[in-house]
Amino acid sequence: MRYTVRTLSPDEWPVWRDIRLRALADAPDAFGSTLELEQAFGEPEWRGRLASPSVVVFDGDAAVACGAVFRNRPGRAAVVAMWVDPDYRGRGLSRQVLDALVGWARAEDLAVEIGVNQANPGARAAYLAYGFVPTGDCYPLREGSAQRCDTLVLPAE
């Protein structure tokens, strides 16, 4: 099966909104944000989210995987919002999203990091297989959450 990987423009905010809300509904413990919070976003917030590279994988017209990257501090980029539709998992789509996001970060000469919930071994395995390594740093999934996330970094090439 052939997929199309595309970085969205701000005018494609409805595509990002729709896949992001699907992701939050499907895997609420994979993200620092919540479905309730993001359902309240209007067009300006969604357009703002697309100010940094946001990548979607399409199967025809259907958005089936996503991820984004942004500068989170000097010299660093954080990969966020990674998700693959459950019907498409195990097909290498997270690798395609990561290739696009990491490519952008490397072109900007930024180190790349990602956070992963300790309770999500599938995502952790995918990131480790991609080449990310644990830093030993961990943090709460979101304010008030008992769940913990680990920070992984991608070694320089």
N, C-alpha and C positions, 0 to 999 in steps of 0.2 A: 504494500500500500504506500502511496506517495503522499507526503504531507507538505504543506507550505508554512514556512516560518517567516513571520513578518513583525517588524517593529512598528507599533501603531503611532499614528499622528494624533495630535490633540483633537482633531475633528472626528476621530474614531472612538471617542470616549464612550458611546453606548456599547461598543463591543467590549471594552475593558470593564465597564460597569457590570455587564451581564455575566462575564466569566468570573469576575472577582466575587460577585454575590453568590454564584454557584459554588465557588471554592469555599467561601466562608460557611455556607450551609452544609456542605459535604464534610468539611474537616475543620470544625471550629477550634480545635486545640492545636492546629498547625500554624496559627497566625497570632500576632500580638494585638490585632484589631478584632472587632466583632461584627457579625452580620447586622445586628441592631444599629450599631454606630454607622456603618457604611450604607445601610438602606436609607438613612436620612440625608446622605450627601446629595447635593444638587449638581448641576452641570459644571459650575466653577470648580468644585472640589475634584470632580472626575477629570476635567481638563488639566488641572494642576498635577494630578497624579501622573499624567503623561508627559510632564515636562522633562522627566528622566526617561531613559530607554525602558520601554515596557514591550515585551515580546509575547506574541500569541502564535500557537501552532494551530493551523486549520486543516481539517479533513473536509475538503470541498469548501462549503460555506460555514461549516460548523467549527466553532472555536473549541478546542479540546485540551489545550495545555497553555500555561502562562507562567510568567515570571517578570520581575523588574529589577533594576539596579539603580542605585543612587550614591552620590558622594556623601558618606556619613561623617567623615572627618578628614582633615588634611591627609592626602596620600592614600586614602582608603575608600573602597566602594563596598557597599553592602548589597548582596543579592537578597531579594525579598519576594513575597507573594508567589512562590513556586507552588504550582499545583498541576496535576494531570487528572483529567476526567477518569473516574474508576473504570469505565469500559475501555480505556486506552492505556492503562498502566502496563508496564512490562514491555513496551514497544520502543524504548529508547527516546521518548519524547522529552523527558527531563534533560537528557544530554543535549538535545538540539536546542532547547531553551538556554541551558547553561553555556553552550558554545557561543551563542549570540551575545549573551550578557557579559561573559568573561572576555570575549573579543573586544567589546566596547571598553571595558575597564582597562584591559591591557593597552589598547590604543591610547588611552588617557594616562598611561603609566601609573595606574593605581593598583595597590594590593587589593585582593578580593577576599571577603569574608561572608559567611552565611551562618545563621542561627538555626538550630534544629531542636525540636522538643525531644527530651530524653525518652518520652513515651511513644516516639514515632521511629521504630527501628527500620522501617522500609525506606523512609526519606534519608535517614542517616547512612544506610548502606549505599544508597544511590550517590550521595555526596562523597563518601569515602572512595567509592569506585571511580568517581570522576577525578579524584586526586586531592580533595580537601583533607586536612588533618586537624585533629582536635588541638585546641590551645590550652585547655584546662579551665578556661573561663566559663562560668555559667551565670544565668540570670533568670528572674521569674518570667514566665510566658507573658504576663501582663500584670498590671498593678492588682494586688490582692489575690493572685493565683498561687496555688501551692505547686503547680507544675513548673518544671525547670527546663531551660534551653541551654544547650552547649553552643559555644562559638567555635566554628571551624574556619580555617584559613587555607587558601590555595597557595602553595609554595610558588615562588617566582620561577619562571621558565629558565 
